[in-house]
Amino acid sequence: MAKLFGNSLLFPVDVIVDSNEASKAEKLMEELKRLGIKVAVAKLEVGDYFIPYGNEGTGILIERKKDEDFINSILDSRIWRQAQSLSDLARESGLSPVIVIEGDLWETTKSREISPLALVRAIDEVAIELKVPVIYTSSLELTASWIAAKVKSIKRERGEGKFLPYVRRKTASDREKILNALAIITGYETAKKLLERYGSLSKVVSLTLEQLMSVEGIGEIRAKKLYRLFNANYNEKEARAGET
């Protein structure tokens, strides 16, 4: 997998902001924090914001462009290079790229030497040919709200908060405990698919690499990571730690 960022993050984080973007996005970062989002700054090789899916190495990679910058990037051809980089990284690593255009693009076009048709054609090429989705937000606040909503949606999908006491129980069932235990490693949806298909933790952790890759939603990259974790020797790690 192509390496997205070089810094090792030693604490839980919801959104990683590229260091270059952070220097000009203080208001957006403050808005994210106000919305309860944990933000960290690191050098991203591609994109401006990264929403990770836990520790699985995948997530949503966002290129944020204000309306003026998007028009400029069409005029100087940057948008195609940037979109191609996002598309390539998505293909190599399973990341989900998105370009966010912020502001009133069509109003801004009126004062620039570019036709609305040229804008539409550029968006068409990025979204359809390069397969990088494009969304629009009218303001910085709406961009932050959308990012926060994506973070919360991912947490729900991964099962965070899934065991809130809507129905009061003294203890979780064995089935819930098994699902929750596996979800720590694989994520909630993947754990559910694996257990529904293979039935028990012992069978899941004994799967071959090929069997893991055959499960819907688990590509080669994730399958290799899960296989390595399932077969890692805990005592070897402890021995190395004791030697240092």
Secondary structure, DSSP 8 states (H G I E B T S, - for coil): ----B-----S--SEEEEHHHHTT-HHHHHHHHHTT--EEEE-BSS-SEEEE-TTSS-EEEEEEEEHHHHHHHHHTTHHHHHHHHHHHHHHHH--EEEEEEES-HHHHHTTSS--HHHHHHHHHIIIIIS---EEEESSHHHHHHHHHHHHHHHHHHTTTTTT-SSS--SS--HHHHHHHHHHHHH-HHHHHHHHHHH-SHHHHHT--HHHHHTSTT--HHHHHHHHHHHH--HHHHHHHHHH-
